[in-house]
Amino acid sequence: MFSTYLQGLMIGLSLIVAIGAQNTFVLKQGLKKQNIFWVCFVCALSDSVLTTLGIAGFSSILHHYPSIIQFAKWGGALFLIWYGYQHAVQALKSQQTMQMSSGNESNLIQSILMCLALTWLNPHVYLDTVIFMGSISTQFEHTVYFALGAVSASWLFFFALGYGARVLIPIFESPKAWRVLDAIIAFIMWGIASSLLVNT
């Protein structure tokens, strides 16, 4: 049973560490020291819910109704194009520097809403958590332990990323570093969006 838990943990980590919309947002919030706990909490909880649904059998519903995924792809692509545009504008115009105050907890509601959008409007999340993890879980006798391992991966990764980002703070004391990060995020978002549109 413990080996099943470890396999769930390792497979979950292997999927979640890929650079994507969620991760870049968590990283940036960690660098800015803004709402880190709640950003990590919402992302981890959302992934946990989706993973649990997939392992509980929700993936079979998506297989029977592929139009749900198609709708999610179009909606997610449009959202990511807009989100990438916002970062592209910041990369060209922003002069922000590192906000050193860890007590800056402004725009909590906006941060939470952005977390929810980047998670629930991203079709890749459904493919990884619901369909892929749901399919893999059928190979195990004790699916509960596999689910616990996969869910643990989300909580470990997001909190490590959010709070571990502070080691990069010295680099981001320069406005140039922020512009580079925003440009990278913009291209990642547009790359994900284009892959969604090409595969629709």
CORGINOR-V478683 format. One record per residue. N is the residue number from 1. PSI is psi in whole degrees, -180 to 180 (NA if undefined). NEAR is the number of other C-alpha atoms within 8 Angstrom. D_LAST is the distance of its C-alpha to the last C-alpha in whole Angstrom. Layout:
<<N	PSI	NEAR	D_LAST> <N	PSI	NEAR	D_LAST>>
This chain:
<<1	-39	6	39> <2	-36	6	39> <3	-35	6	37> <4	-41	13	34> <5	-45	14	34> <6	-38	10	34> <7	-40	10	31> <8	-41	14	29> <9	-47	15	31> <10	-41	11	30> <11	-41	9	26> <12	-44	14	26> <13	-40	12	27> <14	-30	8	25> <15	-38	8	22> <16	-22	9	23> <17	-13	8	25> <18	141	6	21> <19	124	6	21> <20	-171	9	19> <21	-47	10	19> <22	-51	10	22> <23	-41	11	24> <24	-35	10	24> <25	-44	9	25> <26	-43	14	28> <27	-45	11	29> <28	-40	8	30> <29	-37	13	31> <30	-40	15	33> <31	-37	14	35> <32	-8	9	36> <33	43	15	37> <34	119	12	36> <35	36	12	35> <36	-48	12	34> <37	-49	8	35> <38	-35	8	33> <39	-48	13	30> <40	-41	13	30> <41	-46	11	31> <42	-43	11	28> <43	-45	13	26> <44	-42	12	28> <45	-42	9	28> <46	-46	11	24> <47	-38	13	23> <48	-42	11	26> <49	-46	8	25> <50	-41	11	22> <51	-44	15	23> <52	-42	11	26> <53	-43	12	24> <54	-46	16	22> <55	-28	16	25> <56	-8	7	27> <57	3	9	24> <58	-23	11	21> <59	-32	13	19> <60	-31	8	20> <61	-42	8	19> <62	-33	11	15> <63	-36	7	15> <64	-23	6	17> <65	72	8	15> <66	-17	8	11> <67	-26	6	10> <68	-44	8	12> <69	-39	10	9> <70	-44	9	6> <71	-42	8	9> <72	-36	11	10> <73	-47	13	7> <74	-47	11	8> <75	-42	9	11> <76	-40	12	12> <77	-44	14	10> <78	-42	9	13> <79	-43	9	15> <80	-33	12	15> <81	-46	11	16> <82	-44	8	19> <83	-40	10	20> <84	-38	14	20> <85	-41	9	22> <86	-42	9	24> <87	-33	12	25> <88	-41	11	25> <89	-43	9	28> <90	-37	10	30> <91	-33	13	30> <92	-32	7	31> <93	-24	6	34> <94	142	9	34> <95	23	7	38> <96	149	6	37> <97	173	9	39> <98	128	11	39> <99	108	7	41> <100	-13	6	43> <101	115	6	44> <102	-10	8	42> <103	3	6	43> <104	101	8	41> <105	39	9	39> <106	156	6	38> <107	44	6	35> <108	-45	8	34> <109	-43	6	32> <110	-41	7	30> <111	-43	10	29> <112	-43	11	29> <113	-39	8	26> <114	-40	8	24> <115	-47	13	24> <116	-41	12	23> <117	-46	9	20> <118	-23	10	19> <119	-58	13	19> <120	-15	9	18> <121	7	11	15> <122	108	13	14> <123	-29	11	11> <124	-32	6	13> <125	-42	11	16> <126	-41	10	15> <127	-41	9	14> <128	-50	10	17> <129	-51	13	19> <130	-56	17	19> <131	-54	13	17> <132	-53	10	18> <133	-36	13	22> <134	-40	17	22> <135	-43	11	22> <136	-37	8	24> <137	-24	11	26> <138	-15	9	27> <139	-10	6	29> <140	144	9	32> <141	-42	5	35> <142	79	8	35> <143	-24	11	32> <144	-42	6	33> <145	-35	12	34> <146	-43	16	31> <147	-42	14	29> <148	-39	11	32> <149	-44	16	32> <150	-41	17	28> <151	-40	15	29> <152	-37	9	32> <153	-41	13	29> <154	-47	14	28> <155	-42	12	31> <156	-46	8	33> <157	-51	11	30> <158	-41	14	29> <159	-34	12	33> <160	-40	8	34> <161	-46	12	31> <162	-48	15	32> <163	-22	9	36> <164	-15	9	36> <165	-22	11	35> <166	-19	9	38> <167	-18	6	39> <168	0	8	37> <169	-43	10	39> <170	-33	6	42> <171	-37	7	39> <172	20	12	37> <173	-10	9	41> <174	135	9	40> <175	-31	12	38> <176	-39	7	36> <177	-39	10	35> <178	-40	12	33> <179	-39	13	32> <180	-45	9	31> <181	-44	9	29> <182	-39	12	27> <183	-42	11	26> <184	-44	8	25> <185	-43	11	23> <186	-46	14	21> <187	-35	9	20> <188	-46	11	19> <189	-44	14	17> <190	-34	11	15> <191	-43	8	14> <192	-43	11	13> <193	-44	13	11> <194	-37	9	10> <195	-34	8	9> <196	-43	11	6> <197	-37	10	5> <198	-35	6	6> <199	8	5	4> <200	NA	7	0>>
